[in-house]
Structures are given as C-alpha cells and as structure tokens.
Amino acid sequence: MTQIREEVSFTDGRIYVKGNLTSRGKRKRADYILYYKANIPIAIIEAKSNKQSIKAGIQQALNYAKILDIPSVYSSNVNMTALAPVAK
C-alpha cells in the first residue's frame, strides 16, 4: 500500500432537507494523508497556494485531524511549511 494518499475524501457531505427534497453538501477532503501502515494514519498535509495563509491550512488540517483522530498536521503554501500537534 502507498503510504501517502492524495485527495482523500472522508465524508459524503452534509445532508440538507427541504420539504421532500434532499441534497448533499461538499465532501470534506484532505489534500494528503500520511500512513505508518495500512489504516494507521499519522499526519494530514494541507497544501495551499502562496496567496493563502499557512494558518488557514493549519486550521483546516486540525479540524480534519480531530474528525479522523490523526496526531499531527502539516500545512504548506509554497513559501513556508508548518507542523502542529493535534490537541486531545
């Protein structure tokens, strides 16, 4: 198994109900997830353009890491890379 997976969707999107109609919102998708072994993720990497703040990537990755119970996150925006531990 590849130890790095790209564009990993991990939700099907929020369900919206209006009367008899239903629809789904956007899926949550991590840019990259690093694995120690199969089904043992160790980090999420969020890649941003150099026009976006590295903080935005860290916050997004932290949100995803809490949902997926992953211990660390990285964010990169071409100019900088940051690592943050996930608080339990």
C-alpha positions in Angstrom: 0.0 0.0 0.0 1.1 3.5 -0.7 2.0 5.4 2.5 0.8 8.7 1.1 -2.7 9.1 -0.2 -3.7 12.2 -2.2 -7.1 14.0 -2.2 -8.7 11.7 0.4 -12.5 12.2 0.8 -13.6 11.2 4.3 -17.2 12.4 4.4 -20.1 12.3 1.9 -21.1 15.8 2.7 -23.8 17.3 4.9 -27.4 16.3 4.1 -29.8 19.1 3.5 -33.6 18.5 3.7 -36.2 21.0 2.4 -39.7 19.6 2.4 -39.5 16.4 0.3 -36.2 17.4 -1.4 -32.8 16.3 -0.2 -29.3 17.2 -1.3 -25.7 16.8 -0.2 -23.2 19.5 0.6 -19.5 19.4 -0.3 -17.4 16.5 0.8 -14.5 17.0 3.3 -11.3 16.2 1.5 -7.7 16.2 2.9 -5.0 17.1 0.4 -2.7 14.3 1.7 -2.8 11.8 4.4 0.4 10.0 5.5 0.2 6.5 6.8 2.6 4.5 9.1 0.9 1.2 8.0 -2.3 0.4 6.2 -5.2 2.1 8.1 -2.8 3.7 10.6 -2.7 7.4 9.6 -0.1 9.6 11.2 -0.4 13.0 9.6 -2.5 15.2 7.4 -0.9 17.7 5.0 -2.9 20.6 3.6 -1.4 22.3 0.6 -2.3 25.9 -0.2 -1.4 28.4 -2.9 1.2 31.0 -2.0 -1.6 33.6 -1.9 -3.2 31.8 1.1 -2.1 32.0 4.7 -0.3 29.0 6.1 -2.5 29.5 9.2 -5.6 28.7 7.1 -4.1 25.4 6.1 -3.2 24.5 9.7 -6.7 25.3 11.0 -8.3 23.2 8.2 -5.9 20.3 8.8 -6.5 20.5 12.6 -10.3 20.2 12.0 -9.8 17.2 9.8 -7.3 15.6 12.2 -9.8 15.8 15.1 -12.5 14.2 13.0 -10.1 11.4 11.8 -8.2 11.1 15.1 -4.8 11.8 13.5 -2.0 13.0 15.8 -0.2 15.7 13.7 -0.8 18.1 10.8 1.3 20.0 8.3 0.4 22.9 6.1 2.4 24.3 3.2 1.8 27.3 1.0 4.9 27.0 -1.3 6.8 29.7 0.7 6.5 28.1 4.2 5.7 24.8 5.8 4.4 24.4 9.4 3.8 21.4 11.7 1.3 21.4 14.5 0.4 18.7 17.0 -3.3 17.9 17.5 -4.5 18.6 21.0 -6.5 15.8 22.5 
